[in-house]
Amino acid sequence: MNEPITKSGRRLGVVINYAAIILFLFLFYFGKYHGWNVPVTAGTIAAVVVVLISFVVLHVKTRLWKLVHTRAEKLDEREILLTLESLRRAYGIFAVTNLVVLLWIALSAGRNDSMFILIFVSLLYLAHTLPASILAWTQSRMPAEMDMTPDE
């Protein structure tokens, strides 16, 4: 019988899944730039296997993948609030992570000129204003009084 995975078990699954992705990327680029040998190839394949297994256990069996990929109309109020908060946090983390990676790639390639800095700042601005801009673009009316209290 399938027992639910505990919160600590799910957290461990997240760490294992992302660590395996990072290991895969490291080993793949190590092999590409320093040559493929048996340990590097085996480690790369093992990392992919761990990513796949941890994905199935963490995301598929717990139905988390389905929850965050289901249309809002098919979710109850609690599920909508859970996914909204999850997607809000994920969007912020994803935007910052991508910008940091972009900055690292550019600086490691020697692209630290003012034009690149302006592009980086513009993308950072876009990441922070895009959700509000989508609301401004799509909504015919905004609520008359919006709660403007800061996040706790």
N, C-alpha and C positions, 0 to 999 in steps of 0.2 A: 504494500500500500504506500502511496506517495504521501509522505508527511511534509507539511509546509517547511520551507527553509526559514530559519530564524533571522532576525535583523542582523546579528553578527555574522551569520553564515552568508547572507546576501552581500554584506560589506566586504567580506573576504573574497567572495566571487567577483566583485567589482575590481578589487585590487589585483587579483590574479589575472582577470581578463585584460585590464589595461597594462599591467606589467608584461604580459605575454606579447601584447602589441608593440610595446616599446622594445622588448628584446628582439622581436622579429625585425623591426626597422633597423636596429643597431646591427644585427647579424647580416641582414641583407646588404646594407651599405658597406659593412666590413668586407663581406665576400666580393662585392662589386669592385671595391677599390684596392683590396689587398689580395685578392685571389680566393677562389673557392677551394676548400679542402673538405675532407670527410667531417671533421668536427663542426665546422661552420655550416655546412649543408645540413647535417643532422640536427643541429641546434635550430636552424631556420625552420625546418620541417616540423620539429617538435613544438616550436613556438606557435606555428599555425594550428597544429592539432589542439594545443591548449586553448587557443583563442576560440576555436570552434566548439570544443566541449564546454568551456565555461560560458560561452554565449547560449548554448542550448539549455544548460542547467540554470543559469541566472535569468535569462530573458524569456526563453520560450516556455520552460516548464512552470515558471512562476506567473506566466501570462503578462509580465510587465511590458513586453514588446507590443502585445496586442492593445493593452491599455493606453499607451502613449501614441499609438498609431490609429486609434479609432476616432471617427468623426464625433464631435461634441454632441450632436443630436442623438447619438446612440448611448451616451453615458448618463448616469444619474448625477445629481448635484454634487455629491461628495467626490465622485470620480473626476468631474470637471474641475473642481477646486484643486484636487491633488495633481492632476496633469497640468493645470495652469501654472501652479507654483513650480512644478518640476521643469516645465518648458521655459519659464522665465529665468530660473537659475541656470539651466543648461545653455540657453542663448547667451547669457552674459559670460559664462565660463568659456564657451566655444569662441565667442568674438575675441575675448582677451587672449586666449591660447593661440588663435590664428594670427593675431597681430604680433604677438611675441615671436612666433615662428617666422613670420614674414620679416620682422626686424632682424632676427638672428641670421636669416639667409642673406638678406641684403648687406648687413655689416660684414659677414664672413666673406662675401664676394667683393668687398671693398666699395660698396655703393652707399657711402655715408654722406653724399652731397645734399645740399639744401632741398633739391627737388624730391629726393626720396623721403626726407623728413616731412615735407609738406603732404606727400601722398599718405604717409603713415598717420599723420595727425588727421587728415581728412577721413581716412578709413575708421579711425577711432571715433571720430565725431559721428560718422554714419552708423556705426555699431550702437551708439548710445541714443541716437535720435530716430532710427528706423521704426521701432515699434509705434512710437507716438505719431510719426509721419504716416504710417499705414492707417491709423485711426483717423487722422485728419483727412486723409484722402477718401476713405470708404464710408465714413459716417455722415449722414445728412445733418444730424443735430447731436451736439454733445450735451451731457447732463448739465442742467443749469447750475447746480452746486456740486462740485466734485470735492471729495474728502482729500485734502492736500496734506494730511499728516504724514511725516516721514516714516519710513520703515523702521521697525524696532529691531 
